[in-house]
Amino acid sequence: MKKVFPIWGLSLLFLMIGVVGCTNLKHVNRFSTSSLDGLQKFEEIEYGFKHHCLNNCRENAFHNLDLRAANCDCKMDQKADQATLKIYRAIKGYLDGLGKLSDNELTEYKLNALNEALTEGEFGGLRLEKKEVEAHSRVVGLLLRAFTDGYRKDKLKTYVREANAPLQVLLDYLNLNLAQNLDGKLRVQKQRLENRYLDLVRESDLSDYERLKAVEEYYQKLDDLSQKQEAIAAYTKALKKIAEGHQKLNDQIDQVTAVEIKDALVHYGSEIQDIISEFNKIKE
């Protein structure tokens, strides 16, 4: 006797297939979108190693009444900026891919932005070691595979798991590079600025008006440097939240639709958006 599968059973089966095939990953998408928005504030910091080198060189030339500031040698500092940019672009490419995968879009990216390899070495005070170089290579390799093979939602677990360890290395390095190396250079520059203007206002040949203008100029430059430090501090807070949120996603990727991971990613996304608002106010 031929068994007939009940119509309601077929309907339930199709419904289950539909649910599995249409897993709601909006929380992952929102987290990745917020993370990408926060990460891209890097492009608004408007300060880097070459900028610092040129500032120092020109300040020295001004102090010594030297018109040869155009001869500033900042090649190594420019290489430090280029290395930092490569790390930023790799993280950006990954987060862009995460957003597309969680929205079931075909992963696409301008691969020419990732073509240049990172190399070990020391560049203008910036040191790149083997672990950063290898982490960059692993993330870029994952991106190339994902974009070439057209990863979609069903590859999300593979994408997140393969990326997490090297991504954490890159986020941590970008954080330390800005929060310590670049911020440290700004602190040094502020101290030099203070010393130079103290010497200037103590000049006996200056009138009271000239001293007043020198003090006014000093505080304008000091405020500019302080604003850059505040922007870097806000930005690095966002990097930490991105790293924490992605670690949470990686740890619970097998239960990606569970309430706990949904709530956690929503929370991280909200915190990143708050930091973005803080950053924007600093830049106003």
ABEGO torsion letter per residue (X at the ends): XBBBBBAAAAAAAAAAAAAAAABBAAAAAAAAAAAAAAAAAAAAAGBBAAAAAAAAAAAAAAAAGBAAAAABBAAAAAAAAAAAAAAAAAAAAAAAAAAAAAAGBBBBBBAAAAABBBBBEBBGGBBBBAAAAAAAAAAAAAAAAAAAAGBBAAAAAAAAAAAAAAAAAAAAAAAAAAAAAAAAAAAAAAAAAAAAAAAAAABAABBAAAAAAAAAAAAAAAAAAAAAAAAAAAAAAAAAAAAAAAAAAAAAAAAAABAAAAAAAAAAAAAAAAAAAAAAAAAX
